[in-house]
Amino acid sequence: MARGVNKAIIVGTLGQDPEVRYTANGSAVANISVATNETWRDKATGEAQERTEWHRIVMFGKLAEIAQQYLKKGSQAYFEGRIQTRKWQDQSGNDRYSTEIVANEMQMLGGRAGGGGAPMESGGQSQSRPQSAAPETAPMDDGFDDIPF
Amino acid sequence: MSKGINKAVIVGTLGRDPEIRYSSNGKAVVNISVATNEAWKDRETGEAQERTEWHRIVIFGKLGEIASQYLKKGEQVYFEGRIKTSKWQDQSGNDRYTTEIVANEMQMLGRRSEQAS
């Protein structure tokens, strides 16, 4: 019997450079803010409408290090992962909830901010720079027990 | 240039019957609470771990009415839609955020208890 599927697919543009920190055991955690846009025509008025949606995307470990190295404000990228809501307490002790996408796959796309120069594009590059970084789609199964929260 | 893609795919089980209400222009707004489960083995201890994630799914209009009519607590359903975060103010005036999935596609998969037979 299926346990369920929890999948998010986001293609969007980074609103700022990734924020990266390290857990006590030295594993990277990257927080990324990504915008997706939607346009439609208002049924009643016929006017073109537009909305920007902001997504909080978090990555761990190797993938986080790759994000830190290659993504910046304005980069366009593909993210795939699961939706996760965390509960935390604010300064007044109230329960608060934050929903994020925990990405286990990322691909850099052409987009705006000089994506052509980055060696981690899915198209593959001829330059053979010695890479200590893992390929862009690092599997996520090393992440769960590292979650710092 | 691409505007972006914002897609969520959820297959899960309803935690309770859908709640339906109607907006001021008569359109149905249906809220659904869906659980997905994840199981994995803890790398260090080898112990099986399990987590339930709850998703807030909202469906508008005709599809919402269909959901409200046919879905119940315990039903396993496929949903596809986009992720949307709304900002609102709580009683103390603080900004709060709620993330939901606005579903534009739904398929009923049967009740979990029936699938074993």
Interface residues (C-beta under 8 A of the other chain):
Chain A: M1 A2 R3 G4 V5 N6 K7 A8 I9 I10 V11 G12 T13 A35 T36 N37 E38 T39 E53 W54 H55 Q76 Y78 R82 I83 Q84 T85 D90 S92 R96 Y97 S98 T99 I101 L109 G111 R112 D141 D142 F144 D145
Chain B: M1 S2 K3 G4 I5 N6 K7 A8 V9 I10 V11 G12 T13 A35 T36 N37 E38 A39 W40 D42 R43 E44 Q49 E53 W54 H55 Q76 Y78 R82 I83 K84 T85 S92 N94 R96 Y97 T98 T99 I101 L109 R112 Q115 A116
